[in-house]
Amino acid sequence: MLEKILKPFFKIRNYWQYISFNEMAVLYISKNMRVFAVKLTSTFSLIYIYKFVHSIWIIPVCILIHYIAKFVGSIIALFYISKNGPKHGMLLANILYIPALVLMASMELFGKDLGLIVALTGVIFKGISVSIENLSYNVNFSKAKNVKKVGKQLGWAYILENLSSSITPAIGGFFAIFFGVEKLFIISSVILVLTTIPLLATKEKVRINKKLSFKGFPWRNYKHFLVICFSCGMMWNSLFIWSFFAPVFLIKGINSYGSAGVLASISSISALVAAFIYGKIIDKNKERGLLKINSIILGIVYSIRTFIFVNPISIGISEIFAGISLSGFNMANFKGLYSEADESGMRIQYLFLYELGTNIASIFSSFILLGLFFALNSVDSSGKISMQITILISSLAALPMTFVNYRIYRNKKRQFQE
């Protein structure tokens, strides 16, 4: 029954390859199992480290290390995927995330000083894993999509992902309250072990051992690429900081683990609902307008919410707007990215440059945060103002995306081939 319902989505035919229901199902099952496992703990990992160290300075340090690790991970991913394929890349990403969770779960056993080193090592493993997963998944989706139905396929991808993450953070938050965060890290690692089974059960369906070269890459066609990477990378760091800032500084008097989980769930549920509508809009070739509108909403809502939304109800409303606008932004943006990756003739290289570029922008945003901590230490020992300013600057960086005009936006009849 389930196969009959999902077969039209998973059984994708296009001009370069045929992917069966079972092959595509393996990719999406593994992806959403990973989302479920990661969302159990990722929402409050920073809070857990902060409560362990009892120093606000650990936050900018952790964020910076995370993005430097992601930068390194994107380079590892490029060579590993070109040699072994994107499905093996997803497998490696899952394997590398497991020690990150185990280290986080066990850091209290080593005492404060050594435990901090253990926690930061876990942050490094996590950053590398996330970057490898991002590039592997994007290469997989870019190859499997159908150009004429990419909006519908993106919609279903986001629906499935948000189904996995809609209640998971809230469940994780309340589990952490009653049973402890360290036990939750162990549960998450067990689930990640299970995600390797579907990937091990199937073979790689793409050509492997590809020779890597950027010779002939059409750089001049993608001048807007710098804007895309800068805006997205800055905005991702704004979201990362917000996941710590809101439960710790704004929602006082409520357990920070529970509030962080509920906020993440609210955002995912609103994104889930919006994905149904956005998929149809994209297939009607109105993605540029969708990108413009949501870039403006994101830039405004993200930048002002640390100053205006100061109680649980208003923060929850801001999460609804954020989830809806982020879903539309990502779907419209990735349609353009995937089409240009195909057009370039160098799909892996193009998507690698996107991952690398966004990580560089996130590192830049992290240095802004760290610099503000040093500059404002005498008047802002809590770090609250420094985080507010960084969120403001990083969120406003989304606004230049309103001027991005992907080539497929300008010519609706373009059909790209690998």
C-alpha positions as CSV (number, residue, x, y, z in Angstrom):
1,M,0.0,0.0,0.0
2,L,2.8,2.4,1.0
3,E,4.7,1.6,-2.2
4,K,1.7,2.2,-4.3
5,I,1.2,5.7,-2.8
6,L,4.8,6.8,-2.9
7,K,5.8,5.1,-6.2
8,P,4.9,8.2,-8.4
9,F,7.2,10.3,-6.4
10,F,10.1,7.9,-5.9
11,K,10.0,6.4,-9.4
12,I,11.5,9.2,-11.3
13,R,12.4,9.0,-15.0
14,N,14.4,11.6,-16.8
15,Y,16.8,11.9,-19.7
16,W,20.0,10.8,-18.0
17,Q,19.1,8.0,-15.7
18,Y,16.4,5.8,-14.3
19,I,16.0,5.4,-10.5
20,S,13.8,2.7,-9.1
21,F,11.4,3.1,-6.2
22,N,13.6,1.1,-3.9
23,E,16.8,3.0,-4.8
24,M,15.2,6.4,-4.2
25,A,13.4,5.2,-1.1
26,V,16.7,4.1,0.4
27,L,18.1,7.7,0.1
28,Y,15.0,9.4,1.6
29,I,14.5,6.8,4.4
30,S,18.2,7.2,5.4
31,K,18.0,11.0,5.1
32,N,14.9,11.3,7.3
33,M,16.2,8.8,9.8
34,R,19.3,11.0,10.1
35,V,17.1,14.1,10.5
36,F,15.1,12.4,13.3
37,A,18.3,11.4,15.1
38,V,20.1,14.7,14.7
39,K,17.1,16.9,15.6
40,L,16.8,15.0,18.9
41,T,19.9,16.7,20.2
42,S,21.2,19.4,17.8
43,T,18.7,22.0,19.0
44,F,20.2,22.2,22.5
45,S,23.8,21.0,22.1
46,L,25.1,24.5,22.6
47,I,23.0,24.9,25.7
48,Y,24.3,21.6,27.1
49,I,28.0,22.7,26.6
50,Y,27.2,26.1,28.1
51,K,25.7,24.6,31.2
52,F,28.6,22.3,31.6
53,V,31.3,25.0,31.2
54,H,29.3,27.9,32.9
55,S,31.0,30.4,30.6
56,I,29.3,32.3,27.8
57,W,32.6,32.6,26.0
58,I,32.3,28.9,25.0
59,I,29.5,29.8,22.6
60,P,31.4,31.9,20.1
61,V,34.3,29.5,20.3
62,C,32.1,26.5,19.7
63,I,30.3,28.2,16.7
64,L,33.6,29.2,15.1
65,I,35.1,25.7,15.5
66,H,31.9,24.2,14.1
67,Y,32.1,26.2,10.9
68,I,35.9,25.7,10.5
69,A,35.2,22.0,10.8
70,K,32.5,22.3,8.2
71,F,34.9,24.1,5.9
72,V,37.3,21.2,6.2
73,G,34.5,18.7,5.8
74,S,33.4,20.3,2.5
75,I,36.9,19.6,1.1
76,I,36.9,16.1,2.4
77,A,33.4,15.6,0.9
78,L,34.5,16.8,-2.6
79,F,37.2,14.2,-2.9
80,Y,35.3,11.4,-1.1
81,I,32.2,11.7,-3.2
82,S,34.0,12.0,-6.5
83,K,35.8,8.8,-5.7
84,N,33.1,6.8,-4.0
85,G,29.7,8.4,-4.9
86,P,27.2,10.5,-2.9
87,K,25.5,7.6,-1.3
88,H,28.8,6.6,0.3
89,G,29.2,10.2,1.3
90,M,25.9,10.0,3.2
91,L,27.1,6.8,4.9
92,L,30.4,8.4,5.9
93,A,28.5,11.5,7.3
94,N,26.3,9.3,9.5
95,I,29.3,7.3,10.8
96,L,31.2,10.5,11.7
97,Y,28.2,11.9,13.6
98,I,28.2,9.0,15.9
99,P,31.4,9.8,17.7
100,A,30.2,13.4,18.1
101,L,27.2,12.2,20.0
102,V,29.2,9.7,22.1
103,L,31.7,12.4,23.0
104,M,29.0,14.8,24.0
105,A,27.3,12.2,26.1
106,S,30.5,11.3,28.0
107,M,32.1,14.7,28.5
108,E,30.9,15.0,32.1
109,L,32.9,11.8,33.0
110,F,36.2,13.6,32.3
111,G,35.8,16.6,34.5
112,K,35.5,20.3,33.5
113,D,38.9,20.9,31.8
114,L,39.3,17.6,29.9
115,G,35.5,17.4,29.4
116,L,35.7,20.7,27.5
117,I,38.3,19.2,25.1
118,V,36.1,16.2,24.6
119,A,33.1,18.4,23.9
120,L,35.1,20.5,21.3
121,T,36.3,17.3,19.7
122,G,32.7,16.3,19.3
123,V,31.9,19.7,17.7
124,I,34.6,19.0,15.1
125,F,33.2,15.6,14.3
126,K,29.7,17.2,14.0
127,G,30.9,20.0,11.7
128,I,32.7,17.6,9.3
129,S,29.7,15.2,9.3
130,V,27.2,18.0,8.5
131,S,29.2,19.3,5.6
132,I,29.7,15.9,4.0
133,E,26.0,15.1,4.4
134,N,25.0,18.5,2.8
135,L,27.1,17.9,-0.3
136,S,26.2,14.2,-0.6
137,Y,22.5,14.9,-0.4
138,N,22.6,17.9,-2.8
139,V,24.5,15.8,-5.4
140,N,22.0,13.0,-5.0
141,F,18.9,15.2,-5.3
142,S,20.4,17.2,-8.2
143,K,20.9,14.0,-10.2
144,A,17.6,12.4,-9.4
145,K,15.3,15.4,-9.9
146,N,13.0,15.8,-12.9
147,V,13.4,19.4,-14.3
148,K,9.8,19.8,-15.1
149,K,8.6,18.6,-11.7
150,V,11.4,19.9,-9.5
151,G,9.0,22.1,-7.5
152,K,6.8,19.1,-6.6
153,Q,9.9,17.0,-5.7
154,L,11.4,19.8,-3.6
155,G,8.0,20.1,-1.9
156,W,7.9,16.4,-1.0
157,A,11.5,16.4,0.1
158,Y,10.8,19.3,2.5
159,I,7.5,17.7,3.6
160,L,9.2,14.5,4.5
161,E,12.1,16.3,6.2
162,N,9.8,18.5,8.3
163,L,7.6,15.5,9.2
164,S,10.7,14.0,10.8
165,S,11.7,17.2,12.5
166,S,8.3,18.6,13.5
167,I,7.9,16.9,16.8
168,T,11.4,15.5,17.3
169,P,12.9,18.6,19.0
170,A,10.1,18.9,21.4
171,I,10.3,15.2,22.3
172,G,14.0,15.5,22.7
173,G,13.6,18.6,24.9
174,F,11.2,17.0,27.3
175,F,13.2,13.8,27.4
176,A,16.3,15.8,28.4
177,I,14.3,17.5,31.2
178,F,13.2,14.2,32.8
179,F,15.9,11.7,31.9
180,G,19.0,13.8,31.1
181,V,20.7,15.1,28.0
182,E,23.5,12.5,28.0
183,K,21.0,9.6,27.7
184,L,19.4,11.4,24.7
185,F,22.8,11.6,22.9
186,I,23.1,7.8,23.3
187,I,19.6,7.2,21.9
188,S,20.4,9.5,19.0
189,S,23.7,7.7,18.2
190,V,21.8,4.3,18.2
191,I,19.3,5.7,15.6
192,L,22.2,6.9,13.5
193,V,23.7,3.4,13.5
194,L,20.4,2.2,12.1
195,T,20.5,4.8,9.3
196,T,23.6,3.0,7.9
197,I,21.6,-0.2,7.2
198,P,19.6,1.1,4.2
199,L,22.7,2.7,2.6
200,L,24.7,-0.5,3.1
201,A,21.9,-2.6,1.5
202,T,22.2,-0.9,-1.9
203,K,25.0,-0.2,-4.4
204,E,26.1,3.2,-5.7
205,K,24.2,3.9,-8.9
206,V,26.5,6.7,-10.3
207,R,29.8,6.7,-11.9
208,I,32.6,6.7,-9.3
209,N,36.3,7.5,-9.4
210,K,35.7,10.7,-11.3
211,K,38.6,12.9,-12.1
212,L,38.3,16.2,-10.3
213,S,39.1,19.4,-12.3
214,F,37.8,22.9,-12.4
215,K,39.3,23.5,-15.8
216,G,36.6,24.9,-18.1
217,F,34.3,25.8,-15.2
218,P,32.0,28.7,-16.5
219,W,32.9,31.2,-13.7
220,R,31.6,34.2,-15.6
221,N,28.1,32.8,-15.8
222,Y,27.8,32.7,-12.0
223,K,28.9,36.1,-10.7
224,H,25.8,36.1,-8.5
225,F,27.2,33.0,-6.8
226,L,29.2,35.2,-4.4
227,V,26.0,36.9,-3.3
228,I,24.2,33.5,-2.8
229,C,27.0,32.0,-0.7
230,F,27.5,35.2,1.4
231,S,23.8,35.6,2.1
232,C,23.1,32.0,2.9
233,G,26.2,31.5,5.0
234,M,25.5,34.6,7.1
235,M,21.9,33.6,7.6
236,W,22.7,30.0,8.6
237,N,24.9,31.4,11.4
238,S,22.1,33.8,12.5
239,L,19.8,30.7,12.9
240,F,22.5,28.8,14.8
241,I,23.0,31.7,17.3
242,W,19.2,32.2,17.6
243,S,18.8,28.5,18.7
244,F,20.8,29.3,21.7
245,F,19.8,32.9,22.3
246,A,16.1,32.5,22.5
247,P,15.8,29.8,25.1
248,V,18.6,31.2,27.3
249,F,18.0,35.0,27.1
250,L,14.4,35.5,26.1
251,I,12.3,32.6,27.5
252,K,13.3,32.9,31.2
253,G,11.7,30.8,33.9
254,I,11.1,27.9,31.5
255,N,13.5,25.0,31.1
256,S,15.8,25.9,28.3
257,Y,15.9,22.4,26.8
258,G,12.1,22.2,26.6
259,S,11.7,25.7,25.2
260,A,14.4,25.2,22.6
261,G,12.7,21.9,21.5
262,V,9.3,23.5,21.3
263,L,10.5,26.5,19.3
264,A,12.2,24.2,16.7
265,S,9.1,22.1,16.4
266,I,6.9,25.2,15.8
267,S,9.2,26.3,13.0
268,S,9.2,22.8,11.4
269,I,5.5,22.4,11.5
270,S,4.9,25.8,9.8
271,A,7.5,24.9,7.2
272,L,5.8,21.6,6.6
273,V,2.4,23.3,5.8
274,A,4.1,25.9,3.6
275,A,5.9,23.3,1.6
276,F,2.7,22.0,0.1
277,I,1.9,25.4,-1.4
278,Y,5.4,26.4,-2.4
279,G,6.0,23.3,-4.5
280,K,3.0,24.2,-6.8
281,I,4.2,27.9,-7.0
282,I,7.7,26.7,-8.2
283,D,6.2,24.4,-10.8
284,K,4.3,27.4,-12.1
285,N,7.6,29.2,-12.7
286,K,7.1,31.8,-10.1
287,E,10.1,30.9,-8.1
288,R,11.9,34.2,-8.5
289,G,9.1,36.1,-6.8
290,L,9.0,33.5,-4.1
291,L,12.7,34.0,-3.5
292,K,12.4,37.8,-3.4
293,I,9.4,37.8,-1.0
294,N,10.9,35.3,1.4
295,S,14.3,36.9,1.4
296,I,12.7,40.2,2.5
297,I,10.6,38.4,5.2
298,L,13.6,36.5,6.5
299,G,15.9,39.5,6.6
300,I,13.3,41.6,8.5
301,V,11.9,38.9,10.9
302,Y,15.3,37.4,11.7
303,S,17.0,40.8,12.3
304,I,14.4,42.3,14.6
305,R,13.1,39.3,16.6
306,T,15.9,39.5,19.2
307,F,14.8,43.1,20.1
308,I,11.0,42.9,19.7
309,F,9.8,39.4,20.4
310,V,10.5,39.0,24.1
311,N,7.8,36.6,25.5
312,P,6.9,33.0,24.6
313,I,3.8,33.9,22.6
314,S,5.5,36.5,20.4
315,I,8.5,34.3,19.9
316,G,6.3,31.4,18.9
317,I,4.7,33.7,16.3
318,S,8.1,34.7,15.0
319,E,9.0,31.0,14.6
320,I,5.9,30.5,12.5
321,F,6.8,33.3,10.1
322,A,10.5,32.2,10.1
323,G,9.5,28.6,9.3
324,I,7.2,29.6,6.5
325,S,9.6,32.0,4.9
326,L,12.7,29.8,5.3
327,S,10.9,26.9,3.5
328,G,10.0,29.1,0.5
329,F,13.5,30.6,0.4
330,N,15.2,27.2,0.4
331,M,12.9,25.7,-2.2
332,A,13.2,28.6,-4.6
333,N,16.9,28.9,-4.0
334,F,17.7,25.2,-4.5
335,K,15.8,25.0,-7.7
336,G,18.1,27.6,-9.1
337,L,21.2,26.0,-7.6
338,Y,20.4,22.5,-8.9
339,S,19.6,23.8,-12.4
340,E,22.9,25.7,-12.6
341,A,24.8,22.7,-11.2
342,D,23.4,20.7,-14.1
343,E,24.1,23.4,-16.7
344,S,27.7,23.9,-15.5
345,G,28.5,20.3,-16.6
346,M,30.4,20.0,-13.2
347,R,27.7,19.2,-10.8
348,I,29.9,18.1,-7.9
349,Q,32.3,21.0,-8.3
350,Y,29.4,23.6,-8.4
351,L,27.6,22.2,-5.3
352,F,31.0,22.0,-3.6
353,L,31.7,25.7,-4.2
354,Y,28.3,26.5,-2.8
355,E,29.0,24.4,0.4
356,L,32.5,25.9,0.7
357,G,31.3,29.5,0.1
358,T,28.5,29.3,2.6
359,N,30.9,27.9,5.2
360,I,33.4,30.8,4.6
361,A,30.5,33.3,5.1
362,S,29.5,31.5,8.3
363,I,33.1,31.7,9.6
364,F,33.1,35.4,8.8
365,S,29.9,35.8,10.8
366,S,31.4,33.8,13.7
367,F,34.4,36.1,13.8
368,I,32.0,39.0,14.0
369,L,30.5,37.4,17.1
370,L,33.8,36.6,18.7
371,G,35.1,40.1,17.9
372,L,32.1,41.7,19.5
373,F,32.6,39.5,22.6
374,F,36.1,41.0,23.0
375,A,35.0,44.6,22.1
376,L,32.0,44.7,24.4
377,N,33.2,42.5,27.2
378,S,33.3,45.4,29.7
379,V,29.7,46.5,29.1
380,D,28.2,43.1,28.0
381,S,29.7,40.3,30.1
382,S,26.6,38.2,29.4
383,G,27.2,38.3,25.7
384,K,23.6,39.1,25.0
385,I,24.2,42.4,23.1
386,S,27.0,40.8,21.1
387,M,24.7,38.0,20.0
388,Q,21.9,40.5,19.2
389,I,24.2,42.6,17.0
390,T,25.6,39.5,15.2
391,I,22.1,38.1,14.6
392,L,21.0,41.5,13.2
393,I,24.0,41.8,10.8
394,S,23.9,38.2,9.7
395,S,20.1,38.3,9.1
396,L,20.2,41.5,7.0
397,A,22.6,39.7,4.8
398,A,19.6,37.7,3.4
399,L,18.3,40.9,1.7
400,P,20.8,40.8,-1.3
401,M,19.2,37.5,-2.3
402,T,16.3,39.7,-3.6
403,F,18.6,40.6,-6.5
404,V,19.6,37.1,-7.4
405,N,18.3,36.0,-10.8
406,Y,19.2,32.5,-11.6
407,R,19.5,31.6,-15.3
408,I,16.5,29.2,-15.1
409,Y,14.4,32.1,-13.7
410,R,15.1,34.1,-16.9
411,N,14.4,31.3,-19.3
412,K,11.6,28.9,-18.4
413,K,12.2,26.6,-21.4
414,R,15.8,25.7,-20.5
415,Q,16.4,22.0,-20.2
416,F,19.7,21.1,-18.7
417,Q,21.6,17.9,-19.2
418,E,24.4,16.4,-17.3
